[in-house]
Amino acid sequence: MLEGGRLDMLTERQKLILQAIIENYIHSAEPVGSRTISKRPEITFSSATIRNEMSDLEDLGYLEQPHTSAGRVPSTKGYRFYVDHIVEPNLLKNNVDVSTWKQMFADRILHFENAVEQTASVLSQLTNYTAVVLGPEIFEHRLKHLQIIPLSDTQAVAIIVTQTGRVENKRIDLPTGLSPSDMEKLVNVLNTRLQDTPLWQLRQRLYQEVSDELKRHVNHYEEMLTMISNAIESDSSDRLLLRGTTKFMEQPEFQDVEKVKEILELFERSDQMTHLFETNEKGLQIRIGHENHLDAMKNCSIVTTNYSFNGKPVGTIGILGPTRMEYGKVIAVLDFIALGLSRMLTAQIEGRSSEEQEDS
């Protein structure tokens, strides 16, 4: 389920000590010493044994020792082992109150689009970290008709009108030499073949079902396909919902504003944030520290999962926080909310209630 390279074999005692150090550090944000570990009820080893094992874990790369402290802190490798082999994602175990969100999922009146808008806030509240939701391509809207209005010989405005009355306008570049006749044929073909298509399926049906017909009836059909593809492409900033951006400032390791300046600037760049959270992988993904391939994220972890329709991932929910994150709690919350969103999405599209979805 989680990605990671081949790891050294640890003894059961080393695993227990590593788990104790990580969980203590998650809650204290202070380097952990052998005396602190020896006081935990599940630890029955002597302080000398604990010190030796901590030294071995450091040699293996699972722990690091800050220069100013005798205690240790987890490394990226240590966190990776923890989330891959030790962490227990359980809502009850992690004391997560999801009763309000359960009621929202059961509410037949709540529309999916409203649920997506609220999800980021709920995720941030439940986890106390920054939450990101990548919404789908407006699933409940279906195409009523499409118009292309020329502005000049080189530019036009594409107007998409949905069955619900939503209107989207986008300026597009026209292929060189496009005749009014070809334009009319294009619009007629699109409206005939794509009417009542959900907006999220427009691009797929354009290439799978409409391209051959355009090839037969319209000159410059490849350029026409590119033009229409650009016209129906959604703006990634419309998909991105970001909540709890100041949660970083509440974490001890990020109280220096200069230290988080890059992170705060990243929050303002919707294209980079969307790229950071988009994934082609199904299911839960955890990227720790430098695994995120951005310097701004070197002290951060990102946990994401998909919500789906008919088994196909259509959107992403995620948490961005310090590497010293409550992984068990975050994973449990994301799994629960992703399942609820998936059921609600299916209910909205197929016209059934979320309660009926749970029973089926």
N, C-alpha and C positions, 0 to 999 in steps of 0.2 A: 504493500500500500504506500509506504513512504520510501523516498529515494535515498540512496546512500551507498558508499563504497564498502568494500570488504573491511571488516573491523577485527582488531585483535580479540582473541578469546579471553574473557574475563572470568575469574572464579566467582562463585556465588557470593563470597565475602566481599570481593571487590565491587560487584554489582550493588550490593546492599549499601556499602559505604559511599559509592558514587551517587546512588539515589538519595541518600541522606544529605550529602553535601549539596546537591542540586536543589532539592526541595527546601533546605534551610536557606540557601542563598536566594532562591526565588522570593521568599517571604521577608528576608532581612536586608537584602542588598549589601550585606557586609561579608568580607572574606571569612571562610569557615575554618576553624581550627579543630584539632583532634579532641580537645576537651568538650567543645560544643557537641560534637558527634557522639561522644561517649555517654552523654546525658539522655540521648534518645532511647525510648523504651525497647525498640527493636534491635538495638546494638548491644551485644553482650561481650564484645572484645575489649581487651585492655587498651589504654591510651597509647601504649608503645606499639601494639599491633596495628592500631588505626594509623599512627604516624607512618609506619613502614608501608602500609598499603597505600596511603595517600602519596607517599614519595614514588611508589611504583606507578600509580595512576598518572602522576605528573610526567614520569619518564615515558609513559606510553602515549602521552599527548591528550589525555582526557581532562586534566586539570592544569591550571596555571597559577603561579604565585606572584601576586603584585609585589613590586619592590619594597613597598612601605609596610607590608603586613606579613605576619608569620602564617596567616591562613591561606587557604586556596579558594579559587573560583573556577567554575566550569569553563572549559574551552568549547569552541564550536564542535569539535569532535565529541566532547563529553555530552553536550546537548543532543547531538545527533544520535548517539547510542541511547540516550534516555528516551527520546521520542520514538525511536524505532523498536525498542525492546523492553522498556520499563513502564512508561506512562500509562495511567489508567483513566481513559476518558469516560466519565460517568456523571450524569447530571446530579444525581442524589449525592454521590460521594463528594462532589465538588460544591455542594450547597448552592445550586443555581435555581433561582425562582423563575420559572417560565410559565406560571399560571396565566398571566395576562396575555402572553403571546399565544398560548394554547387557545384562549378564548377568541383571539383575533382570527386564528386559522379556522375556527369553527363557525365564525360569523358569515352567514350566507350573503350579507349585504356588502361586505368588504370586497372591493374590486382588486384584482391582482396588481394593477398599476399602483394603487394606493399602498398595497402591502409592500411592494418593492421600495417605495419611497420611505416607508417607516422602518424597514428592515435595518438599514444602516444605523439609525438612532438606537433601535432596540439592541443590536449587537454591541454597540459601544457601551450602552448602559449595563448590559449583562456581564461584559468582560472587563470594563474599565480601560479599554485600549481604543486606538483609532480603528474605525470600521470602514470597509469599502464594499460597495455593491455595484456590480456591473449589470445593469438591467438588460433585458432582451430587446429585440427589435419590435417593440409595441405589439405584442402578440394578439391582443384583442381587436386590432384595427385591420379591416379588409379593404382592398382597393375598390373604389366605386368607378372612378375614371381618371385618366391621365391626360394632361394637355401639355403641349409644347408651344410656347409663344415666342417667335423670333424677336430679338431686340435689334439685331443688325445682321450682316452677312456672316458674322463669326460667332455670335453669342445668342442665347435664348434663355428663357425661364421655363423650367419644368415644374408643373403644378400637379401634385398628387392629392386627390380628394378621396377620403375614406367613407365607408358606409356610415360611420358615426359622425361625419361632418368635420373631421379633422382635415386641415389643409396644410400641406407642406410645400414650400417654394424653394427652388434651388437654381442658381445660375449655372449654366453649362456652356461648354464650347462646342460649336457646330463643326462637323467635318467640312473640309474644303469642297466646294462644288455641290453641296447638298441642294437638291431642287425642291420647290414647294410640293411637287407631286410625290417625291420620295418621303418627305416629311408627313404628308397626309396618309400614305400607305403605312408608314411606321406606326403612327398613332392608332390607326384603325386595327392593325394587327395586335398591338399591345392591349388595347381595350377589349378586343374580342377574346383574346386568349387568357388575359390575366385578370379580368374582372372577377371580383369576389375572392381574390387570392389574399391570404394574410400577408401583411407587409413583410413579415420575417421570411416568407417563402419566395418573395419576388425575384431575388437574384438567382436562386436555384432554378426556378421555373423559366426564367429568362434564357438561361444557357441550355437547359435540358429540353425545353418544349417549344421555345419561340425562335431560337436561332436558325433552325432549318427552314422555317417558313419565311423568315426575313431574307435568308439567302436566296430563296426562290423569287421573291417579289420586290426586293429593295436593292438598289445599287449601294456600294460602299457599306455593305451590311456589317463588316467587322468593326469599322469605325462607329457605326450606329450602335452596335452592341456595347462598345466601350462608353459611348456617350450616355446611353440609358443606364448602364451599370453605375456610372458616376452620379447620375440623377437620383437613383434610389439608395445610394450609399448613405448610411446614417452617420451623423456627427458623433464621434466617440465621447465628446464632452457631455452629450445628452444622455449617455448611458451611465456615466460615472456619478455615483453618490458617495460622498465622503463625510463622515461624521466623527466627532470626538478628536479633532486635530490638536486640541490643546491638552489632550490626555498625556502626551509626552512630557509636558512641563511638570506633571505631578509625580513623575518617576525620579527617584534620587539621582540616577546617573545622567539625567537630562535636564537638570535644573539650570545649568549654564546655557543661556540663550545662544551664545556663539557656537556652542557645541552642536546645537540642533538647527542652526541656520540653514544648512543644506537640506535638511528634512522638511523644514517649513517652506522653503522655496520649491521643493519637489511637489508639495501638496498643491501648489498653484499651477502646475503644468499637467493639465488633464490628460494630454496625449501620453506622457511618460508614465503617469499613474495607471492609465488604462493598460499600457503595454506591460507594466510591472505585474499587474494582477491577472492579465489574460493568460490562459494556459490551454494547450491542446490535450493535456493529460486529464483523464477522468478521475474523479474521486479526490480524496484528501491529499494535499501537497503541503510540505513544510520546507521552507528555505530559511536557513539560519546564517546570520552574519554575512560573510563574504560569498556565500552561495547565491546571494541575490545579485551579484555582479555589478553593483553600484556602490561607489564609495560612501554615498550618503546613508546606505543601508548596512554598513559594516558592523554596527552595534545593534542591529534590529533583526527581528524574525518576522516572516510573513507566512501566515497559515491560510490556505484557501481551499474551497471545495465548490462543486458545481450544484446548481439546481437544474432539473431536467424536465423534458416533455417527451413522453413515449420512449424513455430510455436514452434520449439524446441530450447532452449538456447544452443548455441554451443561455446560461448566465453564470456569474461567479459571485460568491460572497467571501469576504476575507477579513482577517484581522492583522493589523500592523502594530507591533509593539517591541519592547526591548527583548534582547535574547534571553533575559531573565523574565521569561513569560510563564504564566500559569498554563502550561500546555494542555494538561488534562481538562481543565475547565474550558479553554478555548475550543479544543477539538470537539468536546461534547456539545457545546452550544452551536457550533457550525453544523455539525451533523444533524442536530434536531431541527434547526431553522431551514436547512437545505431540503430536508424531507418535507417540511410543512409547505415551503414555497412550491416544490415540485407538485405536490398534491393540489394546491390551490390553483396553480397554472393549468393543470389538466382539467380541473373542475370548470374553470372559466372558459376554456376553449371548447370543451365538450358539453357545456351547459349543465353540469352536475354540481352538487354541493360538495364541499370538502368532506363532510361527514360521510356521504355516499362513497367518496373515494377511499376513505379509511376502511369501510366495510367491504369494498370490492377486492 
